[in-house]
Amino acid sequence: MTEQERGLGGQARRMADLIDYQEGSVVSRQLTKGDGGNVTLFAFDAGEGLTEHTSPFDALAFVVDGEAEVAISGVASRLREGDMILMPANEPHALKAPSRFKMLLIMVKS
């Protein structure tokens, strides 16, 4: 599905409005995908998260609403709206939502 088919192409939009929170869940919306990577918007309800894992690609996480805890190789960082962090390829990382937050994840494959 293209950006145009998703209703995003050529339109300025407020990023935080492109996804809604869902009680007790992590919600995701892929905004674009290509050979070089993808861009996905996430909404985490309070108390939710992603357990520690690795990825073969660098990923840039940008908080668009709320606050998040991100741990990379056991080192925790607290991110607030407007903050970003690079999660390097092959480094273990995890995310927790001390309160609701929304995050844009940019996965760079090349």
N, C-alpha and C positions, 0 to 999 in steps of 0.2 A: 504494500500500500504506500503510495507516495504522500508527501507532505500535503499536496493539494487535496488528495482524497480524504486525509485526516482533518481537513479544514484549517491547516496552519499556513499553507503556502501564500506568500505575499501579504500577510496580515500581521500587524503589530499586535501582540497579545501580552498580557501580564502573566508571567510564567507560573506564579503561585495559583492562578485561577484555572490552569489547565488540568488540574487533578484535585480530587477531593479526598479528605480523610475518610477512613472507614473504621468503625470501632473494632478493636482487637485484631487489626490487620496491617499488612504492608501492601500498598497498592502501587502498581507501576504502569507507566504509559510510555511506550517507545515513540519518540518524536521523529527520529530518522535513523536509517540504517544503511550502511554501504560497506564496500570492501575494506575501506580504511578504518572503520569503527562504527560506533553507534552512540546515540544520545537518548537517554532514558530519564524520565522524571519519576520520582518516588514520593509517596506520602506514607510516613510511619506513624501509627498511633502510639501513644505513650506506653512504654514498657515493651514495645516490639523491637526487633533488630534483625541483624543478619549474623549468624555465627561465624567464627573464624574460618576463613577460606583463603585460597590464593587464586590468582588469575594470571594467565600467560601474557597479559597486556597491561600497560600503564592505564590507570583510571584516575580522572580528576573529579572529585566530589565538591559540589558547590551548594551550600545551604541557602535556600530561597525563603524559608520560613521556619521559625522556631530554633531549637538547639539540638545538637547531636553529639554523641561521644563516638569518636573513631579511634580504634587502636590499631597501630601498624607495628608488627614485630614486637608486640607487648608494650609499646609506648602509647599511652592514651592522650588524646587531645580533645578539648571541648570546643566545638564550633558553634557559632551563632550566625544568625541571618547575615549574609554578605561574606562569610568566611568560606575558604576553600582549602582543600588539601589534596596532594598528589599521593595516590596509593601506587607505589612502584610494582611493576610486573614481578611475579613470583615471591612477593613478600606477604606473609600471612597478615590478614586484616579482618576486623570485625566492626560492626556498627550497632549502637544502642540508642534508643530514644528515651531519654529521661523525661521528656515531654514530647508532644506531637512535633514532628518536623517534616519539611519537604526538602528534597535534595535533587539536584540535577547531576546525573552521572554521565561523564563523557569518557567512553572507552576508546582508546587509541590503539588500533591494530597495526598501523604502519607509520 
